[in-house]
């Protein structure tokens, strides 16, 4: 006889078994959830009316969730930017800038990976683009093969952590926190992780200089101002797009969905700017739009939103509309936009079906007291808060061998989030607890792209690498970088201020000591004499 206490572990076991067989995760979640739901009805744990919560949550929390609208916008932005030539220009210019330094090509891959991560948000696009461009160059100049594969894969996965990462949007939604706060919390770990990657390259250059040699002088075709100009032509437009997307969101001027929409339009503009058919007249229109935006911003800061402000931004909007029209007119860019729509549709459909399946599973899981079982399991761990954090991170690291980050976020996170809030609130405060926890898991889930057997970044590298690159070099090359990412997880656990330092500090007010003083008002004396006739 199956008891109520046996249902939660049986559900987990059934889910793992079905996924190992090879069924798609979204349909596996729904099938396991509904199967155990009907079993629970048969055993009398709840009645059929309880399952009405599933369509209610699907239509109320999934399909009508405005925050999730940001996912297709950021996906479309990444799809456009991965093929528009921006990565090629930045990698070429950065490679020549850092070329004279030992390990310079590695530094350029790490820095460009960080910048592209802040404007694309997709791991596949970044790994493939950087591998196609940088791998032949690094092989030509004698870089160690395992270092090449490792740095390319790891620099691509930083996309998951650097805002505006899709992972952070999903984590914010599942944890019930602000996307802006999640982005602020992720900046510290993302910068520290880049420093870890660069530090590893520097140490490798000292210990084994033959693994990361400098580029010969005769191979550097640009020097001086032309080189700096090419670098700035890639960095400045990227910085503007990052500000449009992230700056407006963090300043409270735009919601994540609105910022994503602006980022999608900005990606089309960047693609048009980098195309060879972008004419001199189009550049004049672009300059006019930029100048008008600057004038409008200055007017808004010094005065108010008057007629000059409106006219200035009207010119900017017309310039953007003109550039987008020109992008649709150019055949290459028109095909690029079409491919962006198709890839966005595929990813959005995948996310939606996983959300629907995870809703079926989680509703039934909570109905059979799975939340109580999980809370008892996690709160009884030895070591208190630190034991909980170590166990959860090891558990997520193990799951990442088999599951994608979307699946981990939608299946596991809703179950453990209330427990994490309860356990971590005394450490960093109730407001920052889930932000700290979410960013920590985001750093951890980066490894899902790197470690075998299902590291997608390794698959992407294998698909575009030359034949002389062995699969063993790809797998062994990723190992040091996985170690660096786990070191970053430990740093986030030991030093929570890495995440919480940029968050707004809550006001610590003792309500028992609050005094409200009402000033005494001098009133004229009352005239109580007889009424005047």
ABEGO torsion letter per residue (X at the ends): XBBAAAAAAAAAAAAAAAAAAGBBAAAAAAAAAAAAAAAAAAAGABBAAAAAAAAAAAAAAAAABAAAAAAAAAAAAAAAAAAAGAAAAAAAAAAAAAAABBGAAAAAAAAAAAAAAAAAGBAAAAAAAAAAAAAAAAAAAGBBAAAAAAAAAAAAAAAAABOBBAAAAAAAAAAGBBAAAAAAAAAAAAAAAAAAAAAAAAAAAAABAAABBBBBAAABABBEAAAAAAAAAAAAAAAAAAAAAAAAAAAGABBAAAAAAAAAAAAAAAAAAABAABBAAAAAAAAAAAAAAAAAAAAAAABBBBAAAAAAAAAAAAAAAAAAAAAAABAAAAAAAAAAAAAAAAAAAAAAAAAAAAAAAAAAAAAAGAAAAAAAAAAABBGEAAAAAAAAAAAAAAAAAABBAAAAAAAAAAAAAAAAAAAAAAAAEAAAAAAAAAAAAAAAAAAAAABOAABAAAAAAAAABBAABBAAAAAAAAAAAAAAAAAAAAAAAABAAAAAAABBBBBBBBAAABBBBBBBBBBBBBBABBBBX
